[in-house]
Amino acid sequence: MLLDTASLYFRAYFGVPESVRAPDGTPVNAVRGLLDFIDRLVRDHRPDHLVACMDADWRPHWRVELIPSYKAHRVAEERPAGPDEEEVPDTLSPQVPVIEAVLDAVGIARVGVAEYEADDVIGTFTARAEGPVDIVTGDRDLYQLVDDARGVRVLYPLKGVGTLQVTDEAALREKYGVDGRGYADLALLRGDPSDGLPGVPGIGEKTAAKLLAEFGDLAGILAAVDDRRARLTPTQRKRLDLARPYLAVAPKVVRVADDVPLPDVDTALPRAPRDPAAVESLAARWGLGGSLQRLLTTLTA
């Protein structure tokens, strides 16, 4: 089981009241909410391996070089010189180091790799997996990894993590008309305002799905643009032709990497805390109470 950790702690932050606080009054709603999420996921799905995948770089420079608008609207307006800072609620940012410390003390593998997003870490773990993989994320970008033959599916939270939409190839075909391999091409053709991806003007989701059904993939669509016998309307042909500079670079931006240099890490689900003293200290300092104890009980069981 691979967790898109930021996606989950953002959901926890907005789903758990900010009145949930540490003894000193610091909000810990994201921390406790995420621990409750992980507890529920482990109880319901019983994974053998669990990795909390992190954004070491939420907006990698190599993606921005290809498409400058990539996630540009999420960059905090006032930031120090250096890497772009993501705009995050004031009371969420201080909770992230606490989340990291708790995961480390419990012994849940936590992996982030410089110059890569969590999606890329997930993509690489998925590529290397020898058995079925469940990816837990609220980000549709990872639908591109769905692969029935390899047992790769996405568990998309609809309400907390108690209600998860199980996304396999059948679900993708029903909703989008493509399988996992086709989803990245659909996404780059359609565009995605939330990621700053312009897409091809005039090519929406339904048109993109029809083009992919007709011509197979992005390469097939571009070949059709050059083939006057291909069944494209004049308007579609013109729009796709004008979008060639974007379509030349978009695949590298949209497709998750599967060759990230992952560290050597023990991904086995821990049966006991890695650092009991640190767990005890963190629980007391941040008032993690029942949330942390429930997770530890579930792991032990």
N, C-alpha and C positions, 0 to 999 in steps of 0.2 A: 504494500500500500504506500503510495507516494502522495504526500500532502503538499498542496500549493499553499504554503503556510500563510503568506501575506493575505491571500484571498480569504482564508479562514479567519485570521484574527481581525481583519476589517469587518467581516460579518459579525464576529463576536462583539466587537466594539459597538456597532450600531444596534445589535440585538439584545445586549445586556445593559440595564440602566447604569448610568454613570454614578449613581448613588452607591454602587458596589465599590467600596474603598478599603485601602489598607488602614492599619491602626493610626497612622499619621495623617490620614485624610486624602492620600494620593489615590486617584481612581485606578482600579485594577480590573475593570469590567472586561477588557480584552483578554487579559491573562486568564482570569477564571473562566470566561466563556470559551476560550480555546482549549483549556484543560477539560472542560465538560464535553466539548466536541470530540476530542481525542478519546476520552473515556467511552463515549457512545459508539464511536467508530470501531474501537477495539472489541467492545462487547458484542456489537451486532455482526461484525465481519470477521473477527478472529484472524487477522493477518499473521503470517509467520515472520514477515519483515516489515518494518515501518521506517520511513524516512521523512523528516520534516525538511522540505526543499525550500531554500531561501533565495531572495533576490540580493546577491552580492552587488549587482549593478542593475538597477531597475530600468535604465535607459542606456544600453551599451553604445559607446561611441561609434563602433563599426556599423551599427544599425542606423544611427543618426546621420552618418556620412552618406549613406545610400538614400535615405528619405529624411531630410531635415525636419519635417513636421512630425516625425515619430514621437508620440507622447509629449509633444512640445507644450500642449495646453495644461499638462499636469505639473510642469516645473514651477517651483515656488518662485514668486517674483523677487523676493529679497533672499539672497543666498550668498555664502562666502565663495571666494574664487575656488575653482576646482570642479569636481564632478557635479552634475545637476542634482539638486535636492528635490525630492518628490514632495508635493504639497500634501501634508498629512495633518489631521486634526491635532491641535496642541496637546490634548490630553492622551493621545494615542502614542505619539513618539516616545515618551519616557517609559512606556510599557514594553516596548520591543526588547530592550536589553534584559528585562525581567523574564520575558518569555524565553529568550535564548538561555539564560542562566538556569531556569527551571528544567527545560528540556535536557540540558547537559547534565544536570544533577540526577535527573531520573534515569538517564541513559538512553533516551530516544535519539537516534542518529539525526544530526542536523547538518545539512550540507548546502553551502553556497560557494560559488566559484567566481573569482574576480573576472570582470568583463562579461559576465553572463547573467541572464535572468533565471529565476526559478524554473520557468518553462523549459529552458535548455537543460537544466539539471534533470528535470523530470524526463525529458526526451532521451537523454543519454542513459539514465537508469533503465528506462523502458526498452531501449535498443539492446541493452546488455542482459536483460532479464531472461532467465531460462524457464520461467513458469508464468502463470497468469499474473496480470497487474491490474490493480484498481487505482485510478488517479482521482483524488478528491479535490475538486476545484469549482469555483464559481466563474471561471473564465472559459468562454467557449473556444478560445484559440486552441485549447488542448484536445478538442474533438478530432483534430487531424491525426492524433495518435491511436484512435480507436481501430482495433484490428481483431475481428472475431477469430481468425485463424490462430492468432497468438494469445488469445484470451485477454486482450487489452481493452478495458472499458473505462468510461468516465462516470464517476458518481457526482452528480451536480446537485448541490444543496438547494432545496426549494423552501424549506423552513427549518432553520437550524441545521442539524445533520440527522435529525430523526426522520425526516422525509427527504429522501434522495431520489433524483431522477437517474435511473440506470441507463446510460447512453451507450448502446452498441450500434453495430452497422444498420440493423433494422430500424432503430430509432432515428438515426441520421438520414436514412433514405426516406423515411416517412415525413420528416420535418423539412429536410433541405434538398432531397433528391440526389444526394451524393453519399459515398462511403467515406471512411476516414482519410484515405489517400486523396480524395477529391476535395475535402473540406478546405485545405489551405488555398487551393486555386479559387474556390468559391469566395473565400474571405478576401483575397487580394483583388479579385475582380469587383466585388461588391463594395469593398472599402469598409472602414470601421472608424467612425468619428471618435470613439473612446480611446483608440490607439493612434489617432492622427494619421490614419491611412486614407488617402484620397479616393482610391479605387478608380475605376474607369467611369467617367461622367456618362450618365444615361444607362449604365448597366447595373440594374438592381439585383437583388438576391434571386428572384424568379428567372430573370433573363440569364443570369450567370449559370444557374442550374440547367437551363435548357441548352445553353451552349456547351456545357460540359457533357451533357447526355448525348449531344449530337456529335461532338468532336473529340471526346475522351479526356483531354487535359489541356492545360494552357498551351503547350507546344502545338497540339492539334488545332486549337483555335487560331493561333497565329499563322499556322500553315494555311488554314482556310481563308484568312485575310488575303493571302497572296494567290489563292486559287479562285479565279473568277467563276468557276463552276460550282463552288461551295455554296451551300444554302445559308447565306447571310444577307440581311437587308442592306441596302446601300448605307443607311445611317449607322447600323452596327459596324459595318466594315470601316467606315470613316472614323468612328469613335475609337475602335480598337487600334487602328493604324496610328492615330494621333497619340495614343497612350503607350506606344512602344517604349519610349524612354523609361516610363514608370514600370511597365511590365518586365523590363530587362533586369531591374534591381529588386522589385517587390518580393519575388520568391525567397531570396536570401533573408529578407527582413521578416517575412511572415512565417516561414517554416522554422520550427524549433530545431535547434542544433541537436545532433545525436553523437557528437564527438568531443564533448566537454571533458577536460582532464580532471576526472573525479578523484578526490582523495581516497586513500585506503581507509574505509570506515566499516565498523561492525553494524550491519543493518538489522540484525536479529532483534525481535521484540524483547525488551528486557523483562525479566521475571522478578527482579528486585532492583531497588535504586542503585545506580552506579556510585553515588556519593551520599550516603544516608545523612551525614552531618550537614552537608550543604542543603539537602532537602528540608531538614528540620529548621535550619536557619532561615531559609527563604520563606517557608510556610509561616514562621513567626513574624518575620520582618514585613511581609506583604499581606498577611491575613488571608492566606489562600485556603485555609480551613478545609471544608468539605470537598471542594473541587479537586484539590490535590490528593486528598485521602481516598476519594472514590477511584481516581485513576490508579493509584498505587494498589488498591485492593483488587481492581480489575486485572492489572498486570500480574499480580501474584496468583490470581485464580486461573 
